[in-house]
């Protein structure tokens, strides 16, 4: 069985955070300064700066809500359409062999930001889990975030 092993996540998830929510955009957030891929009326997609894999995108509603139950129908539909569009973009630009797509709600479920729901879209390739991650406690990413961001928005 393949496992998506991310040992660096435990420290990140337990870390006490100061300041504002990373998913609350604010009026002056631009595409480049937060690695935002696309904004819609109710949602936005951005690159994860602590990716499980190259191309890891997160899609979040603009409104600060903790779970799917808190979204109205228009927000939920908008967010899920953006998830689909983000997957299609990754498929076209990176050509992965598969995807992990999911939502972690609540701290015990592994949510790093438990009070602002977001969907993870993680492209996968055959052999993307190897000794570097399991033994070396290191993840090899073939692109910089800036380079990947540029590829995805053009």
LOKOLRO-870401 format. One record per residue (C-alpha): residue in one letter; z, y, x. Coordinates in steps of 0.25 Angstrom, whole numbers, padded with zeros to 4 digits. Example, Ala and Ser with C-alpha at 12.3 -4.5 7.8 and 13.67 -1.06 7.14 Angstrom:
<koldos>
{residuo: a pz: 0031 py: -0018 px: 0049} .
{residuo: s pz: 0029 py: -0004 px: 0055} .
</koldos>
This chain:
<koldos>
{residuo: x pz: 0000 py: 0000 px: 0000} .
{residuo: x pz: -0004 py: 0014 px: 0005} .
{residuo: x pz: 0007 py: 0025 px: 0005} .
{residuo: x pz: 0005 py: 0039 px: 0005} .
{residuo: x pz: 0017 py: 0042 px: 0015} .
{residuo: x pz: 0021 py: 0056 px: 0017} .
{residuo: x pz: 0034 py: 0056 px: 0025} .
{residuo: x pz: 0034 py: 0071 px: 0027} .
{residuo: x pz: 0035 py: 0073 px: 0012} .
{residuo: x pz: 0050 py: 0069 px: 0011} .
{residuo: x pz: 0055 py: 0081 px: 0019} .
{residuo: x pz: 0046 py: 0090 px: 0011} .
{residuo: x pz: 0050 py: 0085 px: -0002} .
{residuo: x pz: 0065 py: 0086 px: 0002} .
{residuo: x pz: 0064 py: 0100 px: 0008} .
{residuo: x pz: 0070 py: 0112 px: 0001} .
{residuo: x pz: 0060 py: 0122 px: -0003} .
{residuo: x pz: 0062 py: 0137 px: -0002} .
{residuo: x pz: 0053 py: 0147 px: -0009} .
{residuo: x pz: 0043 py: 0146 px: -0020} .
{residuo: x pz: 0036 py: 0133 px: -0025} .
{residuo: x pz: 0023 py: 0130 px: -0017} .
{residuo: x pz: 0016 py: 0127 px: -0030} .
{residuo: x pz: 0019 py: 0141 px: -0036} .
{residuo: x pz: 0006 py: 0149 px: -0031} .
{residuo: x pz: 0010 py: 0163 px: -0034} .
{residuo: x pz: 0001 py: 0174 px: -0036} .
{residuo: x pz: -0004 py: 0176 px: -0022} .
{residuo: x pz: -0007 py: 0161 px: -0018} .
{residuo: x pz: -0021 py: 0160 px: -0013} .
{residuo: x pz: -0029 py: 0147 px: -0010} .
{residuo: x pz: -0028 py: 0148 px: 0005} .
{residuo: x pz: -0013 py: 0151 px: 0007} .
{residuo: x pz: -0008 py: 0138 px: 0000} .
{residuo: x pz: -0020 py: 0129 px: 0001} .
{residuo: x pz: -0023 py: 0130 px: -0013} .
{residuo: x pz: -0036 py: 0123 px: -0017} .
{residuo: x pz: -0038 py: 0128 px: -0031} .
{residuo: x pz: -0031 py: 0135 px: -0042} .
{residuo: x pz: -0033 py: 0133 px: -0057} .
{residuo: x pz: -0027 py: 0140 px: -0069} .
{residuo: x pz: -0014 py: 0132 px: -0069} .
{residuo: x pz: -0015 py: 0124 px: -0056} .
{residuo: x pz: -0018 py: 0124 px: -0041} .
{residuo: x pz: -0022 py: 0114 px: -0030} .
{residuo: x pz: -0017 py: 0116 px: -0016} .
{residuo: x pz: -0016 py: 0107 px: -0003} .
{residuo: x pz: -0003 py: 0101 px: 0000} .
{residuo: x pz: 0002 py: 0107 px: 0014} .
{residuo: x pz: 0010 py: 0094 px: 0016} .
{residuo: x pz: -0001 py: 0084 px: 0012} .
{residuo: x pz: 0000 py: 0069 px: 0010} .
{residuo: x pz: -0015 py: 0068 px: 0014} .
{residuo: x pz: -0026 py: 0078 px: 0018} .
{residuo: x pz: -0031 py: 0085 px: 0005} .
{residuo: x pz: -0017 py: 0084 px: -0003} .
{residuo: x pz: -0019 py: 0093 px: -0014} .
{residuo: x pz: -0008 py: 0097 px: -0024} .
{residuo: x pz: -0011 py: 0103 px: -0038} .
{residuo: x pz: 0000 py: 0111 px: -0045} .
{residuo: x pz: 0001 py: 0119 px: -0058} .
{residuo: x pz: 0003 py: 0134 px: -0055} .
{residuo: x pz: 0015 py: 0134 px: -0064} .
{residuo: x pz: 0028 py: 0129 px: -0058} .
{residuo: x pz: 0031 py: 0117 px: -0066} .
{residuo: x pz: 0038 py: 0104 px: -0061} .
{residuo: x pz: 0030 py: 0093 px: -0068} .
{residuo: x pz: 0018 py: 0089 px: -0077} .
{residuo: x pz: 0027 py: 0090 px: -0089} .
{residuo: x pz: 0029 py: 0105 px: -0087} .
{residuo: x pz: 0014 py: 0108 px: -0087} .
{residuo: x pz: 0006 py: 0113 px: -0099} .
{residuo: x pz: -0007 py: 0105 px: -0102} .
{residuo: x pz: -0016 py: 0116 px: -0096} .
{residuo: x pz: -0008 py: 0116 px: -0083} .
{residuo: x pz: -0008 py: 0101 px: -0082} .
{residuo: x pz: -0023 py: 0100 px: -0085} .
{residuo: x pz: -0026 py: 0111 px: -0075} .
{residuo: x pz: -0018 py: 0104 px: -0064} .
{residuo: x pz: -0024 py: 0090 px: -0067} .
{residuo: x pz: -0038 py: 0096 px: -0067} .
{residuo: x pz: -0035 py: 0102 px: -0053} .
{residuo: x pz: -0029 py: 0089 px: -0048} .
{residuo: x pz: -0043 py: 0082 px: -0052} .
{residuo: x pz: -0051 py: 0094 px: -0045} .
{residuo: x pz: -0042 py: 0093 px: -0033} .
{residuo: x pz: -0044 py: 0078 px: -0032} .
{residuo: x pz: -0059 py: 0080 px: -0033} .
{residuo: x pz: -0059 py: 0091 px: -0023} .
{residuo: x pz: -0052 py: 0082 px: -0013} .
{residuo: x pz: -0062 py: 0070 px: -0016} .
{residuo: x pz: -0074 py: 0079 px: -0013} .
{residuo: x pz: -0069 py: 0086 px: -0001} .
{residuo: x pz: -0060 py: 0075 px: 0006} .
{residuo: x pz: -0065 py: 0062 px: 0000} .
{residuo: x pz: -0052 py: 0054 px: 0000} .
{residuo: x pz: -0052 py: 0039 px: -0004} .
{residuo: x pz: -0041 py: 0042 px: -0015} .
{residuo: x pz: -0030 py: 0051 px: -0020} .
{residuo: x pz: -0015 py: 0051 px: -0023} .
{residuo: x pz: -0013 py: 0061 px: -0035} .
{residuo: x pz: 0001 py: 0063 px: -0040} .
{residuo: x pz: 0013 py: 0072 px: -0045} .
{residuo: x pz: 0027 py: 0071 px: -0040} .
{residuo: x pz: 0037 py: 0077 px: -0050} .
{residuo: x pz: 0051 py: 0079 px: -0046} .
{residuo: x pz: 0058 py: 0078 px: -0032} .
{residuo: x pz: 0060 py: 0063 px: -0033} .
{residuo: x pz: 0045 py: 0060 px: -0035} .
{residuo: x pz: 0043 py: 0067 px: -0022} .
{residuo: x pz: 0039 py: 0081 px: -0027} .
{residuo: x pz: 0040 py: 0091 px: -0016} .
{residuo: x pz: 0039 py: 0102 px: -0026} .
{residuo: x pz: 0046 py: 0096 px: -0038} .
{residuo: x pz: 0045 py: 0109 px: -0047} .
{residuo: x pz: 0030 py: 0112 px: -0046} .
{residuo: x pz: 0022 py: 0100 px: -0050} .
{residuo: x pz: 0009 py: 0097 px: -0042} .
{residuo: x pz: -0001 py: 0085 px: -0041} .
{residuo: x pz: -0004 py: 0079 px: -0027} .
{residuo: x pz: -0018 py: 0075 px: -0024} .
{residuo: x pz: -0018 py: 0067 px: -0011} .
{residuo: x pz: -0032 py: 0062 px: -0006} .
{residuo: x pz: -0031 py: 0048 px: 0001} .
{residuo: x pz: -0039 py: 0041 px: 0011} .
{residuo: x pz: -0039 py: 0027 px: 0015} .
{residuo: x pz: -0030 py: 0026 px: 0027} .
{residuo: x pz: -0023 py: 0039 px: 0025} .
{residuo: x pz: -0010 py: 0033 px: 0027} .
{residuo: x pz: -0008 py: 0028 px: 0041} .
{residuo: x pz: 0001 py: 0027 px: 0053} .
{residuo: x pz: 0002 py: 0042 px: 0055} .
{residuo: x pz: 0009 py: 0044 px: 0042} .
{residuo: x pz: 0017 py: 0031 px: 0042} .
{residuo: x pz: 0021 py: 0031 px: 0057} .
{residuo: x pz: 0018 py: 0044 px: 0063} .
{residuo: x pz: 0024 py: 0052 px: 0051} .
{residuo: x pz: 0012 py: 0061 px: 0052} .
{residuo: x pz: 0000 py: 0064 px: 0042} .
{residuo: x pz: -0014 py: 0066 px: 0048} .
{residuo: x pz: -0022 py: 0076 px: 0039} .
{residuo: x pz: -0036 py: 0078 px: 0043} .
{residuo: x pz: -0037 py: 0092 px: 0039} .
{residuo: x pz: -0029 py: 0105 px: 0039} .
{residuo: x pz: -0024 py: 0111 px: 0026} .
{residuo: x pz: -0033 py: 0123 px: 0029} .
{residuo: x pz: -0045 py: 0115 px: 0031} .
{residuo: x pz: -0043 py: 0106 px: 0019} .
{residuo: x pz: -0040 py: 0118 px: 0010} .
{residuo: x pz: -0053 py: 0125 px: 0015} .
{residuo: x pz: -0061 py: 0112 px: 0012} .
{residuo: x pz: -0055 py: 0110 px: -0002} .
{residuo: x pz: -0057 py: 0124 px: -0007} .
{residuo: x pz: -0072 py: 0126 px: -0002} .
</koldos>
